[in-house]
Structures are given as C-alpha cells and as structure tokens.
Amino acid sequence: MSIDSFESKINTAVNLIKSSNNTIVLTGAGISTPSGIPDFRSAGSGLWEIADPMDIISLTTFLQNPVSFFSWLHPFAKKIQQANPNAAHQMLAKLKAEKQITHIITQNIDDLHATAGSIEVIELHGNVKYWECLSGHPIEKNKTIFSNYCESGKPPICPKCSRMLKPAIVLFEEALPKQAWEEAVNAAKQCQLMIVIGSSLVVGPANELPYLALQNRAKLIIITLSDTPIDTYADVVIHEDVETTLSEIGKSLGIQ
C-alpha cells in the first residue's frame, strides 16, 4: 500500500468517525499480537499450528483429559501474564474516554483492553484471568488464581468441592455468555459505525455482528492484516499494522 493510499484511507476513516454519533469497535486476536500474544491462524506462530483447537480447547478435553488442556493453556497463560497493552489498546481506551466510541466488544480473553483503561468492555469469549467452578460454587473474581496458576503450572482447585476450576473462557462446545452476547447484538443493531480491528471474521457467532450493523445501514471500517469475508461490504479496509493505523487515526482526531 502506498503512503498516499494509506493517508487517504486514514482520512476517510476519520471522517466516518467524526460523522458518527454511535461508533462501536469489535476486536480480535490481531490487536494483541503486537503485545506478544499469538493469534490462532498466522503462519509459523498461530496457535492452531500447535494444536487442533477442537482436540484441546474444548469442554470435552477439559473434563476428560485435563492434563492435555492445562498443558496447552499454561504457556499461553504465561504469555498473557507477561503481556502489556500496546498502542492500539491504549488508543481505543482514549477514544472511548473521549466518547468517540461507545462500546468495545472483544473476542479476546487477555484482559488487555481493561488493563489499558477501557471501561465496560464486552468480552464475548470471557477472560482467562478469572476462574469458575463447574459445580456452581462462587469463586471470588480476582486475578490471584490466575497469577498462582501461571507461576506454579498447577490447575487450581475449588476450595468447596475440590474439583478443578475452569478458566472463565468460552471453550469449543460452549455457548457465549448470554449477557455479553445480548449487549453486543444490541450495540451492533444500534450503531452508526462499526470498526473491526484485528479480526479475520471467520469465528462465529462474533462474525455475525458486522452483518447486523450493515443491516442497520451502519458504516463499516476494517483494520486488519488479513482479508476478511466482508471486506467488499466495508467503507474502508486498511490492511496495515493496527498500532500504526490507530495512532494515525487518533492523531487526526486530536487524540495522542
């Protein structure tokens, strides 16, 4: 992409943001790769090259073969523990604070939006830093369990029933959290502009959200390195680094 083309697309994106009274953002793994967290599909580093997610990252594996599940999870959790929000996360937090965007919806489980300062993030796939008991015993919502697991590698145990705790993330074979999904759907149906950042838009049902926005005649901006199935419907598609792109958008909006 030429510099002029990039600048032109930034200008178009900025004008769309300025014209919108209700802009929402949907983020995927690509916003966190600059922070050192691997995505699922990138050649050479994607997590799907390490393990078939249906074999490992599933409720069945957690229940029937927890050794395999936690062996996969631990190095990934360590990367999340060591990661810091990057410029893209930080810019979104600033844009939300400045009311340039109303909602941040994420497919990520890494907690980096909240760490960057974004408030009331809609986490479609949960948050790996929190844990739950499948027997229903309440588990205090703090990050101590996650920290201890990262340090020891030992699966945490429920103090009430002695069952292994499950990270509060959506595994294959599980439904999305009802409240988070309903909030995301309502936001998509009501927005004037949706910005998709770092998502290939192939994982459902999150990939339905841009279609819901388009059905409401919303505008669509896509910022991601890879092509998506919905590129042809977007008003602007920027296949460039997310940190650079969001920094330029913020600068043009007077936010740095």
Disulfide bonds with the S-S distance in Angstrom:
none
